[in-house]
Amino acid sequence: MKKLICYCFGYSEADIIKDVQQNHGHSLIMERIQAEKKKGSCNCSATNPLGR
């Protein structure tokens, strides 16, 4: 079972690790998540079981 890191966009821990490896230590996924949060497109409080 995948360990989800981002419930809003469905990114797992494995997705982020792979992204960092492919981008030489830099995560484009994390940049996307941060940008979406700034725009208000993130709904973590409803989608994440921990409410964050």
C-alpha positions as CSV (number, residue, x, y, z in Angstrom):
1,M,0.0,0.0,0.0
2,K,1.3,3.4,-0.9
3,K,2.1,5.9,1.9
4,L,0.4,9.1,0.8
5,I,2.1,12.3,1.5
6,C,-0.4,14.6,-0.4
7,Y,-4.0,13.5,-0.2
8,C,-5.2,16.4,-2.4
9,F,-3.1,15.4,-5.4
10,G,-2.5,11.7,-4.6
11,Y,1.3,11.9,-4.3
12,S,2.9,9.1,-2.3
13,E,6.2,8.9,-0.5
14,A,7.6,6.8,-3.4
15,D,6.5,9.4,-6.0
16,I,8.4,12.1,-4.2
17,I,11.5,10.0,-3.7
18,K,11.5,9.1,-7.4
19,D,10.9,12.8,-8.3
20,V,13.9,13.9,-6.2
21,Q,16.1,11.2,-7.8
22,Q,15.1,12.2,-11.3
23,N,15.6,15.9,-10.6
24,H,19.0,15.7,-9.0
25,G,17.9,16.3,-5.5
26,H,15.1,18.7,-6.2
27,S,11.4,17.9,-6.0
28,L,9.1,19.4,-8.7
29,I,6.2,17.7,-6.9
30,M,6.9,19.6,-3.7
31,E,7.0,22.9,-5.7
32,R,3.6,22.0,-7.3
33,I,2.1,21.3,-3.9
34,Q,3.4,24.5,-2.4
35,A,2.2,26.5,-5.4
36,E,-1.3,25.0,-5.2
37,K,-1.5,25.7,-1.5
38,K,-0.7,29.3,-2.2
39,K,-3.5,29.5,-4.8
40,G,-5.9,27.9,-2.3
41,S,-6.3,24.8,-4.5
42,C,-5.4,22.5,-1.7
43,N,-8.1,20.8,0.5
44,C,-5.9,19.0,3.0
45,S,-8.3,19.6,5.9
46,A,-10.9,17.6,4.2
47,T,-8.9,15.0,2.3
48,N,-6.1,14.2,4.8
49,P,-7.3,11.9,7.6
50,L,-5.1,13.9,10.0
51,G,-6.7,17.2,8.8
52,R,-3.5,18.9,7.7
